[in-house]
Amino acid sequence: MIKNLGIGTGRRKTSVARVYVREGSGKVTINGKELTVYFPQGEHVQMVRQPLMVTACDNKYDVLINVYGGGNNGQAGACRHGLARALCQVDHTNYASLRNNGYLTRDPRMVERKKYGRPGARRRFQFSKR
């Protein structure tokens, strides 16, 4: 039986990530795929691994992530947030370094809703004087 050491929920824009940290060798799996396969861009791979690098846990734990909603950037941010929360559960001494780097703070920026009578959230139709 596989035991989860820490569980964390991460959110960013409209993405939600459920993160499970287990004993292992540093393998990161997202939605059943390897990290570099799921996020082909290097910056997203780097973003997801940041909490592991800061806490020096890159080769200690296996990470299993289920993520849905949003796009690549939002999903990578959600994975980072969830992983940071899960690592805090595993070892509370990680809290200070994760907090100082801003990985435990949920980024509140969302897309503004479209208002009626407008083509977008704030854009107005072209004004014609005559």
N, CA, C and O atoms as a GROMACS GRO file, in nm:
protein
  520
    1MET      N    1   0.083  -0.119   0.000
    1MET     CA    2   0.000   0.000   0.000
    1MET      C    3   0.088   0.126   0.000
    1MET      O    4   0.186   0.135   0.074
    2ILE      N    5   0.052   0.221  -0.083
    2ILE     CA    6   0.128   0.346  -0.095
    2ILE      C    7   0.069   0.448   0.002
    2ILE      O    8  -0.052   0.470   0.006
    3LYS      N    9   0.157   0.510   0.081
    3LYS     CA   10   0.112   0.606   0.181
    3LYS      C   11   0.150   0.747   0.137
    3LYS      O   12   0.266   0.774   0.104
    4ASN      N   13   0.052   0.838   0.137
    4ASN     CA   14   0.078   0.977   0.105
    4ASN      C   15   0.133   1.046   0.230
    4ASN      O   16   0.071   1.042   0.336
    5LEU      N   17   0.248   1.110   0.217
    5LEU     CA   18   0.307   1.182   0.329
    5LEU      C   19   0.244   1.320   0.344
    5LEU      O   20   0.227   1.370   0.455
    6GLY      N   21   0.210   1.380   0.231
    6GLY     CA   22   0.149   1.513   0.233
    6GLY      C   23   0.055   1.531   0.116
    6GLY      O   24   0.079   1.480   0.007
    7ILE      N   25  -0.054   1.604   0.140
    7ILE     CA   26  -0.152   1.633   0.035
    7ILE      C   27  -0.174   1.783   0.032
    7ILE      O   28  -0.192   1.845   0.137
    8GLY      N   29  -0.172   1.842  -0.088
    8GLY     CA   30  -0.192   1.986  -0.099
    8GLY      C   31  -0.279   2.020  -0.218
    8GLY      O   32  -0.274   1.953  -0.321
    9THR      N   33  -0.360   2.124  -0.203
    9THR     CA   34  -0.444   2.173  -0.313
    9THR      C   35  -0.390   2.308  -0.356
    9THR      O   36  -0.378   2.400  -0.274
   10GLY      N   37  -0.357   2.320  -0.483
   10GLY     CA   38  -0.305   2.446  -0.535
   10GLY      C   39  -0.401   2.506  -0.636
   10GLY      O   40  -0.466   2.434  -0.711
   11ARG      N   41  -0.409   2.638  -0.637
   11ARG     CA   42  -0.498   2.707  -0.730
   11ARG      C   43  -0.427   2.826  -0.794
   11ARG      O   44  -0.345   2.893  -0.731
   12ARG      N   45  -0.459   2.850  -0.922
   12ARG     CA   46  -0.404   2.964  -0.995
   12ARG      C   47  -0.497   2.991  -1.112
   12ARG      O   48  -0.523   2.900  -1.191
   13LYS      N   49  -0.546   3.113  -1.126
   13LYS     CA   50  -0.645   3.149  -1.227
   13LYS      C   51  -0.764   3.054  -1.217
   13LYS      O   52  -0.831   3.053  -1.114
   14THR      N   53  -0.793   2.974  -1.319
   14THR     CA   54  -0.906   2.879  -1.308
   14THR      C   55  -0.858   2.736  -1.296
   14THR      O   56  -0.936   2.642  -1.312
   15SER      N   57  -0.729   2.717  -1.267
   15SER     CA   58  -0.672   2.582  -1.255
   15SER      C   59  -0.672   2.535  -1.110
   15SER      O   60  -0.651   2.614  -1.019
   16VAL      N   61  -0.695   2.407  -1.091
   16VAL     CA   62  -0.688   2.346  -0.958
   16VAL      C   63  -0.601   2.222  -0.967
   16VAL      O   64  -0.619   2.138  -1.056
   17ALA      N   65  -0.506   2.210  -0.874
   17ALA     CA   66  -0.415   2.095  -0.873
   17ALA      C   67  -0.422   2.025  -0.738
   17ALA      O   68  -0.411   2.088  -0.633
   18ARG      N   69  -0.440   1.892  -0.742
   18ARG     CA   70  -0.432   1.810  -0.620
   18ARG      C   71  -0.297   1.741  -0.621
   18ARG      O   72  -0.265   1.668  -0.716
   19VAL      N   73  -0.219   1.763  -0.517
   19VAL     CA   74  -0.080   1.714  -0.514
   19VAL      C   75  -0.063   1.614  -0.400
   19VAL      O   76  -0.104   1.640  -0.287
   20TYR      N   77  -0.002   1.499  -0.432
   20TYR     CA   78   0.025   1.395  -0.334
   20TYR      C   79   0.176   1.371  -0.331
   20TYR      O   80   0.237   1.344  -0.434
   21VAL      N   81   0.235   1.382  -0.212
   21VAL     CA   82   0.379   1.360  -0.196
   21VAL      C   83   0.398   1.224  -0.127
   21VAL      O   84   0.338   1.196  -0.024
   22ARG      N   85   0.484   1.140  -0.188
   22ARG     CA   86   0.510   1.005  -0.137
   22ARG      C   87   0.660   0.981  -0.129
   22ARG      O   88   0.739   1.053  -0.191
   23GLU      N   89   0.700   0.880  -0.052
   23GLU     CA   90   0.841   0.840  -0.046
   23GLU      C   91   0.884   0.795  -0.186
   23GLU      O   92   0.809   0.727  -0.255
   24GLY      N   93   1.005   0.833  -0.229
   24GLY     CA   94   1.049   0.791  -0.361
   24GLY      C   95   1.183   0.849  -0.399
   24GLY      O   96   1.268   0.878  -0.315
   25SER      N   97   1.199   0.867  -0.531
   25SER     CA   98   1.329   0.908  -0.583
   25SER      C   99   1.326   1.041  -0.658
   25SER      O  100   1.424   1.075  -0.725
   26GLY      N  101   1.217   1.116  -0.649
   26GLY     CA  102   1.212   1.247  -0.715
   26GLY      C  103   1.136   1.250  -0.845
   26GLY      O  104   1.150   1.344  -0.923
   27LYS      N  105   1.054   1.148  -0.872
   27LYS     CA  106   0.976   1.142  -0.995
   27LYS      C  107   0.848   1.227  -0.980
   27LYS      O  108   0.777   1.215  -0.881
   28VAL      N  109   0.821   1.312  -1.080
   28VAL     CA  110   0.702   1.396  -1.078
   28VAL      C  111   0.609   1.351  -1.190
   28VAL      O  112   0.649   1.350  -1.307
   29THR      N  113   0.485   1.314  -1.156
   29THR     CA  114   0.387   1.268  -1.252
   29THR      C  115   0.266   1.361  -1.250
   29THR      O  116   0.209   1.387  -1.144
   30ILE      N  117   0.226   1.409  -1.368
   30ILE     CA  118   0.110   1.497  -1.377
   30ILE      C  119   0.007   1.432  -1.469
   30ILE      O  120   0.036   1.406  -1.586
   31ASN      N  121  -0.111   1.406  -1.418
   31ASN     CA  122  -0.221   1.343  -1.493
   31ASN      C  123  -0.174   1.216  -1.566
   31ASN      O  124  -0.211   1.192  -1.680
   32GLY      N  125  -0.092   1.137  -1.498
   32GLY     CA  126  -0.045   1.010  -1.554
   32GLY      C  127   0.071   1.022  -1.651
   32GLY      O  128   0.117   0.921  -1.705
   33LYS      N  129   0.120   1.144  -1.676
   33LYS     CA  130   0.232   1.165  -1.767
   33LYS      C  131   0.352   1.219  -1.689
   33LYS      O  132   0.337   1.276  -1.582
   34GLU      N  133   0.469   1.199  -1.745
   34GLU     CA  134   0.590   1.254  -1.684
   34GLU      C  135   0.588   1.406  -1.696
   34GLU      O  136   0.526   1.461  -1.787
   35LEU      N  137   0.655   1.474  -1.604
   35LEU     CA  138   0.654   1.620  -1.598
   35LEU      C  139   0.697   1.685  -1.729
   35LEU      O  140   0.630   1.777  -1.777
   36THR      N  141   0.808   1.639  -1.788
   36THR     CA  142   0.859   1.700  -1.911
   36THR      C  143   0.770   1.670  -2.032
   36THR      O  144   0.775   1.742  -2.131
   37VAL      N  145   0.691   1.564  -2.024
   37VAL     CA  146   0.598   1.532  -2.133
   37VAL      C  147   0.473   1.619  -2.122
   37VAL      O  148   0.423   1.669  -2.222
   38TYR      N  149   0.424   1.637  -1.998
   38TYR     CA  150   0.301   1.718  -1.978
   38TYR      C  151   0.327   1.865  -2.004
   38TYR      O  152   0.246   1.932  -2.068
   39PHE      N  153   0.442   1.917  -1.955
   39PHE     CA  154   0.482   2.056  -1.981
   39PHE      C  155   0.608   2.055  -2.067
   39PHE      O  156   0.718   2.047  -2.014
   40PRO      N  157   0.593   2.063  -2.200
   40PRO     CA  158   0.712   2.060  -2.286
   40PRO      C  159   0.801   2.183  -2.271
   40PRO      O  160   0.921   2.176  -2.299
   41GLN      N  161   0.744   2.297  -2.227
   41GLN     CA  162   0.825   2.418  -2.211
   41GLN      C  163   0.906   2.411  -2.082
   41GLN      O  164   0.853   2.375  -1.976
   42GLY      N  165   1.031   2.445  -2.091
   42GLY     CA  166   1.122   2.436  -1.977
   42GLY      C  167   1.084   2.524  -1.860
   42GLY      O  168   1.104   2.487  -1.744
   43GLU      N  169   1.029   2.644  -1.889
   43GLU     CA  170   0.995   2.737  -1.781
   43GLU      C  171   0.885   2.682  -1.691
   43GLU      O  172   0.886   2.706  -1.570
   44HIS      N  173   0.791   2.606  -1.748
   44HIS     CA  174   0.684   2.546  -1.669
   44HIS      C  175   0.737   2.431  -1.584
   44HIS      O  176   0.695   2.413  -1.469
   45VAL      N  177   0.828   2.353  -1.639
   45VAL     CA  178   0.891   2.244  -1.564
   45VAL      C  179   0.967   2.303  -1.446
   45VAL      O  180   0.958   2.252  -1.334
   46GLN      N  181   1.041   2.410  -1.471
   46GLN     CA  182   1.117   2.478  -1.366
   46GLN      C  183   1.024   2.531  -1.257
   46GLN      O  184   1.054   2.519  -1.138
   47MET      N  185   0.911   2.589  -1.299
   47MET     CA  186   0.815   2.647  -1.205
   47MET      C  187   0.760   2.540  -1.111
   47MET      O  188   0.748   2.563  -0.990
   48VAL      N  189   0.725   2.424  -1.166
   48VAL     CA  190   0.668   2.316  -1.085
   48VAL      C  191   0.772   2.263  -0.986
   48VAL      O  192   0.736   2.227  -0.873
   49ARG      N  193   0.898   2.258  -1.025
   49ARG     CA  194   1.004   2.199  -0.940
   49ARG      C  195   1.059   2.296  -0.836
   49ARG      O  196   1.134   2.254  -0.747
   50GLN      N  197   1.025   2.424  -0.844
   50GLN     CA  198   1.082   2.526  -0.753
   50GLN      C  199   1.068   2.492  -0.604
   50GLN      O  200   1.166   2.502  -0.532
   51PRO      N  201   0.949   2.451  -0.555
   51PRO     CA  202   0.939   2.420  -0.412
   51PRO      C  203   1.031   2.304  -0.370
   51PRO      O  204   1.082   2.304  -0.258
   52LEU      N  205   1.053   2.207  -0.459
   52LEU     CA  206   1.143   2.096  -0.429
   52LEU      C  207   1.288   2.144  -0.419
   52LEU      O  208   1.363   2.099  -0.333
   53MET      N  209   1.326   2.237  -0.508
   53MET     CA  210   1.463   2.289  -0.509
   53MET      C  211   1.491   2.370  -0.382
   53MET      O  212   1.597   2.355  -0.321
   54VAL      N  213   1.396   2.455  -0.344
   54VAL     CA  214   1.413   2.543  -0.228
   54VAL      C  215   1.428   2.463  -0.099
   54VAL      O  216   1.508   2.498  -0.012
   55THR      N  217   1.351   2.353  -0.087
   55THR     CA  218   1.355   2.273   0.035
   55THR      C  219   1.457   2.159   0.027
   55THR      O  220   1.468   2.080   0.120
   56ALA      N  221   1.531   2.150  -0.083
   56ALA     CA  222   1.632   2.045  -0.106
   56ALA      C  223   1.572   1.906  -0.094
   56ALA      O  224   1.630   1.818  -0.030
   57CYS      N  225   1.456   1.887  -0.156
   57CYS     CA  226   1.385   1.757  -0.152
   57CYS      C  227   1.372   1.697  -0.292
   57CYS      O  228   1.286   1.611  -0.313
   58ASP      N  229   1.456   1.740  -0.388
   58ASP     CA  230   1.439   1.696  -0.527
   58ASP      C  231   1.443   1.544  -0.543
   58ASP      O  232   1.369   1.490  -0.625
   59ASN      N  233   1.527   1.475  -0.466
   59ASN     CA  234   1.541   1.330  -0.483
   59ASN      C  235   1.485   1.250  -0.366
   59ASN      O  236   1.509   1.130  -0.356
   60LYS      N  237   1.411   1.315  -0.277
   60LYS     CA  238   1.357   1.246  -0.160
   60LYS      C  239   1.218   1.188  -0.184
   60LYS      O  240   1.187   1.078  -0.139
   61TYR      N  241   1.135   1.262  -0.257
   61TYR     CA  242   0.994   1.226  -0.268
   61TYR      C  243   0.950   1.210  -0.414
   61TYR      O  244   1.004   1.272  -0.504
   62ASP      N  245   0.850   1.124  -0.433
   62ASP     CA  246   0.778   1.116  -0.560
   62ASP      C  247   0.656   1.205  -0.547
   62ASP      O  248   0.594   1.211  -0.441
   63VAL      N  249   0.621   1.273  -0.655
   63VAL     CA  250   0.507   1.365  -0.652
   63VAL      C  251   0.406   1.322  -0.758
   63VAL      O  252   0.442   1.302  -0.874
   64LEU      N  253   0.281   1.308  -0.717
   64LEU     CA  254   0.172   1.273  -0.807
   64LEU      C  255   0.075   1.390  -0.809
   64LEU      O  256   0.026   1.432  -0.704
   65ILE      N  257   0.046   1.443  -0.928
   65ILE     CA  258  -0.038   1.562  -0.939
   65ILE      C  259  -0.154   1.535  -1.034
   65ILE      O  260  -0.135   1.482  -1.143
   66ASN      N  261  -0.276   1.573  -0.990
   66ASN     CA  262  -0.394   1.575  -1.078
   66ASN      C  263  -0.431   1.722  -1.094
   66ASN      O  264  -0.461   1.790  -0.997
   67VAL      N  265  -0.430   1.769  -1.219
   67VAL     CA  266  -0.459   1.911  -1.243
   67VAL      C  267  -0.562   1.924  -1.354
   67VAL      O  268  -0.561   1.848  -1.450
   68TYR      N  269  -0.652   2.023  -1.339
   68TYR     CA  270  -0.752   2.047  -1.443
   68TYR      C  271  -0.787   2.196  -1.446
   68TYR      O  272  -0.764   2.268  -1.350
   69GLY      N  273  -0.843   2.239  -1.559
   69GLY     CA  274  -0.887   2.378  -1.575
   69GLY      C  275  -0.774   2.469  -1.620
   69GLY      O  276  -0.657   2.443  -1.592
   70GLY      N  277  -0.810   2.576  -1.690
   70GLY     CA  278  -0.713   2.677  -1.729
   70GLY      C  279  -0.618   2.631  -1.837
   70GLY      O  280  -0.642   2.532  -1.905
   71GLY      N  281  -0.508   2.707  -1.851
   71GLY     CA  282  -0.408   2.676  -1.953
   71GLY      C  283  -0.278   2.631  -1.889
   71GLY      O  284  -0.273   2.601  -1.770
   72ASN      N  285  -0.173   2.627  -1.970
   72ASN     CA  286  -0.043   2.578  -1.922
   72ASN      C  287   0.013   2.660  -1.806
   72ASN      O  288   0.059   2.605  -1.707
   73ASN      N  289   0.009   2.792  -1.819
   73ASN     CA  290   0.067   2.879  -1.717
   73ASN      C  291  -0.007   2.866  -1.585
   73ASN      O  292   0.055   2.855  -1.479
   74GLY      N  293  -0.140   2.868  -1.592
   74GLY     CA  294  -0.221   2.855  -1.471
   74GLY      C  295  -0.202   2.719  -1.405
   74GLY      O  296  -0.196   2.710  -1.283
   75GLN      N  297  -0.193   2.615  -1.486
   75GLN     CA  298  -0.176   2.481  -1.432
   75GLN      C  299  -0.039   2.465  -1.366
   75GLN      O  300  -0.028   2.402  -1.261
   76ALA      N  301   0.064   2.522  -1.426
   76ALA     CA  302   0.197   2.515  -1.366
   76ALA      C  303   0.200   2.589  -1.233
   76ALA      O  304   0.260   2.542  -1.136
   77GLY      N  305   0.134   2.705  -1.228
   77GLY     CA  306   0.126   2.782  -1.103
   77GLY      C  307   0.048   2.708  -0.996
   77GLY      O  308   0.085   2.711  -0.878
   78ALA      N  309  -0.060   2.641  -1.036
   78ALA     CA  310  -0.140   2.564  -0.941
   78ALA      C  311  -0.061   2.446  -0.887
   78ALA      O  312  -0.070   2.414  -0.768
   79CYS      N  313   0.017   2.381  -0.973
   79CYS     CA  314   0.101   2.268  -0.929
   79CYS      C  315   0.205   2.315  -0.828
   79CYS      O  316   0.230   2.248  -0.728
   80ARG      N  317   0.266   2.430  -0.854
   80ARG     CA  318   0.367   2.485  -0.762
   80ARG      C  319   0.306   2.516  -0.627
   80ARG      O  320   0.364   2.484  -0.523
   81HIS      N  321   0.189   2.579  -0.627
   81HIS     CA  322   0.120   2.614  -0.503
   81HIS      C  323   0.082   2.490  -0.423
   81HIS      O  324   0.102   2.485  -0.302
   82GLY      N  325   0.027   2.390  -0.492
   82GLY     CA  326  -0.013   2.266  -0.424
   82GLY      C  327   0.106   2.190  -0.370
   82GLY      O  328   0.099   2.133  -0.260
   83LEU      N  329   0.215   2.186  -0.445
   83LEU     CA  330   0.335   2.116  -0.402
   83LEU      C  331   0.395   2.181  -0.278
   83LEU      O  332   0.442   2.113  -0.187
   84ALA      N  333   0.394   2.314  -0.276
   84ALA     CA  334   0.446   2.386  -0.160
   84ALA      C  335   0.363   2.355  -0.036
   84ALA      O  336   0.418   2.335   0.073
   85ARG      N  337   0.232   2.350  -0.051
   85ARG     CA  338   0.143   2.317   0.062
   85ARG      C  339   0.166   2.174   0.110
   85ARG      O  340   0.168   2.148   0.230
   86ALA      N  341   0.184   2.083   0.017
   86ALA     CA  342   0.206   1.943   0.053
   86ALA      C  343   0.340   1.926   0.125
   86ALA      O  344   0.349   1.849   0.221
   87LEU      N  345   0.444   1.996   0.080
   87LEU     CA  346   0.575   1.987   0.144
   87LEU      C  347   0.572   2.043   0.286
   87LEU      O  348   0.649   1.998   0.372
   88CYS      N  349   0.485   2.141   0.311
   88CYS     CA  350   0.468   2.193   0.447
   88CYS      C  351   0.407   2.086   0.538
   88CYS      O  352   0.444   2.076   0.655
   89GLN      N  353   0.315   2.007   0.484
   89GLN     CA  354   0.255   1.899   0.561
   89GLN      C  355   0.358   1.791   0.594
   89GLN      O  356   0.359   1.736   0.704
   90VAL      N  357   0.444   1.762   0.498
   90VAL     CA  358   0.546   1.658   0.518
   90VAL      C  359   0.642   1.698   0.629
   90VAL      O  360   0.668   1.619   0.721
   91ASP      N  361   0.696   1.820   0.621
   91ASP     CA  362   0.792   1.867   0.721
   91ASP      C  363   0.768   2.016   0.745
   91ASP      O  364   0.788   2.098   0.655
   92HIS      N  365   0.726   2.050   0.866
   92HIS     CA  366   0.688   2.189   0.894
   92HIS      C  367   0.808   2.285   0.894
   92HIS      O  368   0.789   2.407   0.891
   93THR      N  369   0.930   2.233   0.898
   93THR     CA  370   1.048   2.320   0.893
   93THR      C  371   1.065   2.381   0.753
   93THR      O  372   1.139   2.478   0.736
   94ASN      N  373   0.997   2.324   0.652
   94ASN     CA  374   1.001   2.380   0.516
   94ASN      C  375   0.922   2.509   0.504
   94ASN      O  376   0.941   2.585   0.410
   95TYR      N  377   0.833   2.535   0.601
   95TYR     CA  378   0.739   2.646   0.592
   95TYR      C  379   0.809   2.780   0.568
   95TYR      O  380   0.770   2.855   0.478
   96ALA      N  381   0.912   2.811   0.647
   96ALA     CA  382   0.978   2.942   0.640
   96ALA      C  383   1.037   2.969   0.501
   96ALA      O  384   1.018   3.077   0.446
   97SER      N  385   1.109   2.871   0.445
   97SER     CA  386   1.172   2.892   0.314
   97SER      C  387   1.068   2.904   0.203
   97SER      O  388   1.085   2.983   0.110
   98LEU      N  389   0.960   2.825   0.212
   98LEU     CA  390   0.855   2.832   0.110
   98LEU      C  391   0.779   2.964   0.120
   98LEU      O  392   0.744   3.024   0.018
   99ARG      N  393   0.753   3.010   0.242
   99ARG     CA  394   0.682   3.137   0.262
   99ARG      C  395   0.766   3.253   0.211
   99ARG      O  396   0.714   3.343   0.145
  100ASN      N  397   0.897   3.252   0.241
  100ASN     CA  398   0.986   3.362   0.200
  100ASN      C  399   0.998   3.373   0.048
  100ASN      O  400   1.017   3.483  -0.004
  101ASN      N  401   0.988   3.260  -0.021
  101ASN     CA  402   0.994   3.263  -0.168
  101ASN      C  403   0.857   3.289  -0.232
  101ASN      O  404   0.848   3.303  -0.354
  102GLY      N  405   0.752   3.295  -0.152
  102GLY     CA  406   0.619   3.329  -0.204
  102GLY      C  407   0.544   3.212  -0.266
  102GLY      O  408   0.449   3.234  -0.342
  103TYR      N  409   0.584   3.088  -0.236
  103TYR     CA  410   0.519   2.972  -0.297
  103TYR      C  411   0.391   2.931  -0.225
  103TYR      O  412   0.311   2.855  -0.280
  104LEU      N  413   0.371   2.979  -0.103
  104LEU     CA  414   0.250   2.943  -0.028
  104LEU      C  415   0.137   3.044  -0.048
  104LEU      O  416   0.025   3.022  -0.004
  105THR      N  417   0.167   3.154  -0.116
  105THR     CA  418   0.066   3.257  -0.139
  105THR      C  419  -0.011   3.226  -0.266
  105THR      O  420   0.048   3.204  -0.372
  106ARG      N  421  -0.144   3.222  -0.257
  106ARG     CA  422  -0.227   3.197  -0.374
  106ARG      C  423  -0.235   3.325  -0.455
  106ARG      O  424  -0.274   3.429  -0.402
  107ASP      N  425  -0.198   3.319  -0.582
  107ASP     CA  426  -0.201   3.436  -0.669
  107ASP      C  427  -0.347   3.470  -0.700
  107ASP      O  428  -0.414   3.391  -0.767
  108PRO      N  429  -0.399   3.584  -0.654
  108PRO     CA  430  -0.542   3.612  -0.667
  108PRO      C  431  -0.585   3.666  -0.803
  108PRO      O  432  -0.704   3.686  -0.826
  109ARG      N  433  -0.490   3.690  -0.894
  109ARG     CA  434  -0.525   3.754  -1.022
  109ARG      C  435  -0.608   3.661  -1.109
  109ARG      O  436  -0.567   3.549  -1.139
  110MET      N  437  -0.725   3.709  -1.149
  110MET     CA  438  -0.816   3.632  -1.233
  110MET      C  439  -0.856   3.720  -1.352
  110MET      O  440  -0.839   3.842  -1.349
  111VAL      N  441  -0.910   3.656  -1.454
  111VAL     CA  442  -0.960   3.731  -1.569
  111VAL      C  443  -1.089   3.800  -1.527
  111VAL      O  444  -1.179   3.738  -1.469
  112GLU      N  445  -1.098   3.930  -1.556
  112GLU     CA  446  -1.217   4.007  -1.520
  112GLU      C  447  -1.334   3.966  -1.608
  112GLU      O  448  -1.317   3.937  -1.727
  113ARG      N  449  -1.453   3.964  -1.551
  113ARG     CA  450  -1.569   3.920  -1.628
  113ARG      C  451  -1.611   4.024  -1.730
  113ARG      O  452  -1.586   4.143  -1.713
  114LYS      N  453  -1.675   3.978  -1.838
  114LYS     CA  454  -1.727   4.066  -1.942
  114LYS      C  455  -1.854   4.132  -1.890
  114LYS      O  456  -1.940   4.066  -1.833
  115LYS      N  457  -1.864   4.264  -1.911
  115LYS     CA  458  -1.984   4.336  -1.869
  115LYS      C  459  -2.079   4.354  -1.987
  115LYS      O  460  -2.037   4.356  -2.102
  116TYR      N  461  -2.209   4.367  -1.955
  116TYR     CA  462  -2.308   4.387  -2.061
  116TYR      C  463  -2.290   4.524  -2.125
  116TYR      O  464  -2.248   4.619  -2.059
  117GLY      N  465  -2.323   4.534  -2.253
  117GLY     CA  466  -2.309   4.660  -2.326
  117GLY      C  467  -2.166   4.691  -2.365
  117GLY      O  468  -2.138   4.802  -2.410
  118ARG      N  469  -2.074   4.597  -2.348
  118ARG     CA  470  -1.934   4.616  -2.382
  118ARG      C  471  -1.887   4.495  -2.462
  118ARG      O  472  -1.938   4.385  -2.443
  119PRO      N  473  -1.789   4.515  -2.553
  119PRO     CA  474  -1.736   4.399  -2.625
  119PRO      C  475  -1.642   4.312  -2.541
  119PRO      O  476  -1.621   4.195  -2.574
  120GLY      N  477  -1.585   4.367  -2.434
  120GLY     CA  478  -1.496   4.292  -2.345
  120GLY      C  479  -1.522   4.333  -2.202
  120GLY      O  480  -1.630   4.383  -2.170
  121ALA      N  481  -1.425   4.313  -2.116
  121ALA     CA  482  -1.442   4.349  -1.976
  121ALA      C  483  -1.448   4.501  -1.959
  121ALA      O  484  -1.534   4.553  -1.887
  122ARG      N  485  -1.356   4.571  -2.024
  122ARG     CA  486  -1.351   4.717  -2.010
  122ARG      C  487  -1.361   4.791  -2.142
  122ARG      O  488  -1.395   4.909  -2.144
  123ARG      N  489  -1.333   4.723  -2.251
  123ARG     CA  490  -1.335   4.786  -2.383
  123ARG      C  491  -1.475   4.836  -2.415
  123ARG      O  492  -1.575   4.772  -2.383
  124ARG      N  493  -1.479   4.954  -2.480
  124ARG     CA  494  -1.607   5.009  -2.522
  124ARG      C  495  -1.616   5.006  -2.674
  124ARG      O  496  -1.514   5.000  -2.743
  125PHE      N  497  -1.740   5.011  -2.725
  125PHE     CA  498  -1.758   5.021  -2.870
  125PHE      C  499  -1.712   5.159  -2.915
  125PHE      O  500  -1.715   5.256  -2.838
  126GLN      N  501  -1.669   5.167  -3.042
  126GLN     CA  502  -1.616   5.293  -3.094
  126GLN      C  503  -1.725   5.401  -3.091
  126GLN      O  504  -1.838   5.380  -3.135
  127PHE      N  505  -1.686   5.518  -3.038
  127PHE     CA  506  -1.780   5.630  -3.027
  127PHE      C  507  -1.786   5.705  -3.160
  127PHE      O  508  -1.683   5.735  -3.221
  128SER      N  509  -1.908   5.734  -3.205
  128SER     CA  510  -1.925   5.812  -3.327
  128SER      C  511  -2.007   5.936  -3.296
  128SER      O  512  -2.122   5.927  -3.255
  129LYS      N  513  -1.945   6.052  -3.317
  129LYS     CA  514  -2.015   6.177  -3.285
  129LYS      C  515  -2.125   6.205  -3.387
  129LYS      O  516  -2.231   6.258  -3.353
  130ARG      N  517  -2.098   6.169  -3.514
  130ARG     CA  518  -2.201   6.187  -3.616
  130ARG      C  519  -2.202   6.074  -3.716
  130ARG      O  520  -2.284   6.074  -3.808
   0.00000   0.00000   0.00000
